[in-house]
Amino acid sequence: MLLSQTAIYALRCLAILITLEPGERLTGKTLSERTDVPHDYLNKVMRQLGQAGIVRAVRGNSGGFSMNRPSHKVRIADVLNAVDMQLDLGKCAFSTGNCVATAPCALHAIWSSLQGRVGAWAEDTKLSDIDKTSHS
């Protein structure tokens, strides 16, 4: 799996929140049901996204979660950083250290290529790139 479960849950939640109308919010219970993210886990993820300024949480009877920033201003890399997911770019597939180009492992060329592509995807892709027409 390329992304951690926490990162996947965060992206699921954000894919739903970006479809909301301005001023609209979803309760944690509703967001949990629509994303199939366990409620306790959802609270952890949403707290991290809130601390990063990506989402806004409002408490109370009419409270809930909504986007805090426009989707075109939030990169996938921002989301991954918010949930403490490191892509480990440069990490060797054969060891716990970084790849060394002067002493490459058997997977160096293809592993480096994959890491570069994932890193570029995370930097270049914004939440606004998510297809808002197909949601759960």
Kinemage of the C-alpha trace (Angstrom):
@kinemage 1
@onewidth
@group {chain A} dominant
@subgroup {mainchain}
@vectorlist {calphas} color= white
{ca met a 1} P 0.000 0.000 0.000
{ca leu a 2} L 1.432 3.356 -1.009
{ca leu a 3} L -0.486 5.409 1.554
{ca ser a 4} L -1.111 4.774 5.233
{ca gln a 5} L -4.618 3.911 6.400
{ca thr a 6} L -4.773 7.295 8.154
{ca ala a 7} L -3.921 9.102 4.907
{ca ile a 8} L -6.571 7.133 3.019
{ca tyr a 9} L -9.164 7.963 5.681
{ca ala a 10} L -8.209 11.638 5.517
{ca leu a 11} L -8.598 11.681 1.737
{ca arg a 12} L -11.970 9.913 1.975
{ca cys a 13} L -13.252 12.524 4.422
{ca leu a 14} L -11.974 15.417 2.351
{ca ala a 15} L -13.461 13.963 -0.839
{ca ile a 16} L -16.867 14.261 0.844
{ca leu a 17} L -16.287 17.648 2.496
{ca ile a 18} L -15.275 19.338 -0.759
{ca thr a 19} L -18.730 18.553 -2.174
{ca leu a 20} L -20.513 20.591 0.509
{ca glu a 21} L -22.136 23.907 -0.245
{ca pro a 22} L -20.672 27.005 1.474
{ca gly a 23} L -21.817 27.082 5.090
{ca glu a 24} L -22.863 23.422 5.062
{ca arg a 25} L -21.315 21.053 7.624
{ca leu a 26} L -21.422 17.333 8.286
{ca thr a 27} L -21.525 15.828 11.746
{ca gly a 28} L -18.842 13.352 12.694
{ca lys a 29} L -21.440 10.587 12.720
{ca thr a 30} L -22.647 11.398 9.212
{ca leu a 31} L -19.107 11.781 7.871
{ca ser a 32} L -18.140 8.469 9.486
{ca glu a 33} L -21.101 6.730 7.849
{ca arg a 34} L -20.503 8.266 4.418
{ca thr a 35} L -16.789 7.437 4.393
{ca asp a 36} L -16.834 4.123 6.267
{ca val a 37} L -14.214 5.513 8.647
{ca pro a 38} L -14.650 4.321 12.246
{ca his a 39} L -15.969 7.230 14.348
{ca asp a 40} L -13.099 7.228 16.866
{ca tyr a 41} L -10.545 7.127 14.073
{ca leu a 42} L -12.420 9.868 12.223
{ca asn a 43} L -12.103 12.156 15.253
{ca lys a 44} L -8.332 11.653 15.304
{ca val a 45} L -7.996 12.317 11.569
{ca met a 46} L -10.242 15.373 11.649
{ca arg a 47} L -8.335 16.800 14.625
{ca gln a 48} L -5.091 16.495 12.641
{ca leu a 49} L -6.659 18.091 9.558
{ca gly a 50} L -8.073 20.861 11.744
{ca gln a 51} L -4.695 21.578 13.338
{ca ala a 52} L -3.254 21.892 9.836
{ca gly a 53} L -5.965 24.418 8.926
{ca ile a 54} L -7.461 22.204 6.219
{ca val a 55} L -10.836 21.630 7.892
{ca arg a 56} L -12.950 23.551 10.360
{ca ala a 57} L -14.810 21.936 13.251
{ca val a 58} L -17.808 23.630 14.843
{ca arg a 59} L -19.155 22.250 18.112
{ca gly a 60} L -22.752 22.186 19.206
{ca asn a 61} L -26.155 21.169 17.885
{ca ser a 62} L -25.633 22.721 14.462
{ca gly a 63} L -21.941 21.862 14.427
{ca gly a 64} L -19.914 19.611 12.251
{ca phe a 65} L -17.011 19.582 9.841
{ca ser a 66} L -16.406 21.654 6.736
{ca met a 67} L -13.488 22.751 4.611
{ca asn a 68} L -11.439 25.605 6.016
{ca arg a 69} L -9.569 26.295 2.773
{ca pro a 70} L -10.701 26.082 -0.853
{ca ser a 71} L -9.983 22.684 -2.391
{ca his a 72} L -7.788 24.245 -5.081
{ca lys a 73} L -5.437 25.470 -2.338
{ca val a 74} L -4.940 22.082 -0.646
{ca arg a 75} L -2.383 19.714 -2.147
{ca ile a 76} L -2.334 15.987 -1.410
{ca ala a 77} L 1.096 16.653 0.126
{ca asp a 78} L -0.576 19.054 2.603
{ca val a 79} L -3.004 16.307 3.627
{ca leu a 80} L -0.237 13.724 4.009
{ca asn a 81} L 1.813 16.120 6.106
{ca ala a 82} L -1.216 16.901 8.283
{ca val a 83} L -1.667 13.234 9.174
{ca asp a 84} L 2.082 12.727 9.670
{ca met a 85} L 2.529 10.492 6.679
{ca gln a 86} L 6.011 10.592 5.293
{ca leu a 87} L 6.494 9.309 1.757
{ca asp a 88} L 10.074 8.308 2.631
{ca leu a 89} L 11.369 9.558 -0.687
{ca gly a 90} L 14.916 8.358 -1.123
{ca lys a 91} L 14.489 5.350 1.181
{ca cys a 92} L 16.057 2.155 -0.147
{ca ala a 93} L 13.839 -0.866 -0.801
{ca phe a 94} L 16.562 -3.149 0.579
{ca ser a 95} L 17.584 -1.318 3.740
{ca thr a 96} L 16.395 1.114 6.370
{ca gly a 97} L 18.671 3.813 4.971
{ca asn a 98} L 18.482 6.029 1.932
{ca cys a 99} L 19.285 4.883 -1.585
{ca val a 100} L 22.853 5.521 -2.608
{ca ala a 101} L 23.290 6.090 -6.337
{ca thr a 102} L 26.984 5.196 -6.165
{ca ala a 103} L 26.179 1.761 -4.673
{ca pro a 104} L 22.679 1.024 -5.983
{ca cys a 105} L 20.611 -1.948 -4.885
{ca ala a 106} L 18.933 -4.206 -7.454
{ca leu a 107} L 15.710 -2.168 -7.307
{ca his a 108} L 17.317 1.283 -7.266
{ca ala a 109} L 16.251 2.458 -10.729
{ca ile a 110} L 12.598 1.415 -10.570
{ca trp a 111} L 12.217 2.232 -6.860
{ca ser a 112} L 13.610 5.738 -7.338
{ca ser a 113} L 11.301 6.258 -10.309
{ca leu a 114} L 8.247 5.195 -8.295
{ca gln a 115} L 9.174 7.412 -5.372
{ca gly a 116} L 9.710 10.359 -7.674
{ca arg a 117} L 6.328 9.880 -9.311
{ca val a 118} L 4.485 9.530 -6.003
{ca gly a 119} L 6.232 12.609 -4.645
{ca ala a 120} L 5.363 14.633 -7.742
{ca trp a 121} L 1.750 13.391 -7.584
{ca ala a 122} L 1.433 14.485 -3.950
{ca glu a 123} L 2.917 17.904 -4.688
{ca asp a 124} L 1.016 18.532 -7.927
{ca thr a 125} L -2.420 17.106 -7.129
{ca lys a 126} L -4.955 19.272 -5.336
{ca leu a 127} L -8.211 18.313 -3.669
{ca ser a 128} L -9.977 20.177 -6.465
{ca asp a 129} L -8.715 17.437 -8.811
{ca ile a 130} L -10.986 14.922 -7.093
{ca asp a 131} L -13.985 13.882 -9.172
{ca lys a 132} L -16.876 15.402 -7.233
{ca thr a 133} L -19.490 13.656 -9.335
{ca ser a 134} L -18.777 10.168 -8.005
{ca his a 135} L -19.025 10.049 -4.246
{ca ser a 136} L -20.364 7.566 -1.755
